[in-house]
Amino acid sequence: MYSCATCARFSGPALAEMDFEALKKYSALHPKPAGLALQYGTAGFRARAEQLDHIMFRMGLLAVLRSKAVASTIGIMVTASHNPEEDNGIKLVDPLGEMLHPSWEEYATQLANAEEEELQSIITEICQQAAVKQHKDASVFIGRDTRPSSEKLSQSVIDGISVLGGQYHDYGLVTTPQLHYLVCCQNTQGQYGKATLEGYYEKLSKAFAELIKQAPTSGEHQRQLKVDCANGIGALKLSEMVSYFPKEVLIQLYNDGTKEKLNHLCGADFVKVNQKPPRGLDMKPNERCCSFDGDADRIVYYYVDTSGQFHLMDGDKIATLISIFLKELLAKVGQSFEMAVVQTAYANGSSTRYLEQTLKVPVHCVKTGVKHLHHKAQEFDIGVYFEANGHGTVLFSKAAETKIRQLAKEEKDAEKREAAKVLENMIDLINQTVGDAVSDMLVIEAILALKGLTVQQWDAIYTDLPNRLLKVQVADRRVISTADAERRAVSPAGLQHKIDALLKSYQLARAFVRPSGTEDVVRVYAEADTQENADALAHEVSLAVYHLAGGKGEPPQPI
């Protein structure tokens, strides 16, 4: 299963004592550009592709150390997700398909920014601090997206793995969620599924087919879906998967990467930010459409009504649809599982109100960043989490999953047993390791089919409050600090007081500010009863940030 073409060059006593001569020699082939400093964040490292060669090599080294420390296979994904095609990036995947542990994010940053002569001492330090078991074997799974730079950069990763004597399996072109899935399958000895792409396709399509079978037949048009693949990896993998789907499901792929650039005027991020359809998708009124992002870990749905008005179903609407469906099933099964929805401050106020007041499902707000949502969702029997941008999934506790599978087999009451079977297929269809556009798409399609809902009926469950997202350039984003899951500004002094005063002038109003994780800008979010008021509030809050938090350049102009 493993290939290790370059390992032969580094033979020796299992590299228990690291071959620092070889390390020095190969590191020199992947030099760090002078003065470049990058930080490992929620999205891993991202930068222009030409700046990343040394980062790739060094993350290959780090993956070997992490693998030895936890005695498990670690994943490395070469991608920059929804960034422009010229960029690239890398993220590490922990043993159960989750994101890299926060303490190791710090090691990643140290290793990435080390000067050539410091590498040896930093590696030795990581080994000591993290109790790396040097005699253990190391195993790394590698995947990459379709960017022109990705193949060469993943070769640099392989150099890093090999110089420390690690084994690797290069899966080549895969979506980010597929790599997370493969790593989880490997480390659960196949309990989560087979660690192959075929295993992924078979598991998801079998569960999907079982669910669709029970749908009331409501005409062929119900099953038609147009998918904007952002000219990325999603197109390749979805086209490989189509042959596994039931024949009544008609999925048409657009922006498949054969003509245009990755993420250019298309993809989930473009559609969400610009609130308009992507280029290259031929939309007719009331047709159901969706967009993936560049590495297929986000999804949003949308349609255009007969008057030409664009309607977006973002992560909040997706979380709500899934929650309604799961709550109905749980009521039928008659089990008192604890279910909750996890959101961030960016979630539309209408979605939070609907979930809490109408659906009576507890909602928890956490800091922005998938790792925070995932962590919180693990606290419940069933945790539904989505960011408004369309990244999310559903987590089932081990106890809940075991109980559901048992009921699907042994429950005497036919209605309860059938409901448990639907839940069991849902568990198999959902990629619990991470947000997965392909898996989420199939979950949504199954729910719409089973409930006999059109995309318009789904959209009408609640109406989003008008909102506006703005950016303010500042000299140093660190002057802004927040509390209460980023909903309140703690510093600079006076800013939150000013925001509170502004909110009093508007109906159904909410606003917050938070520093960007990647650039010296402050993000401003505002919502109110009308678009005009949301825009005015966002502008006034932007001015407050500009004056109190060291704005740069011209003051923000009215929208």
Disulfide bonds with the S-S distance in Angstrom:
Cys4-Cys7 1.57
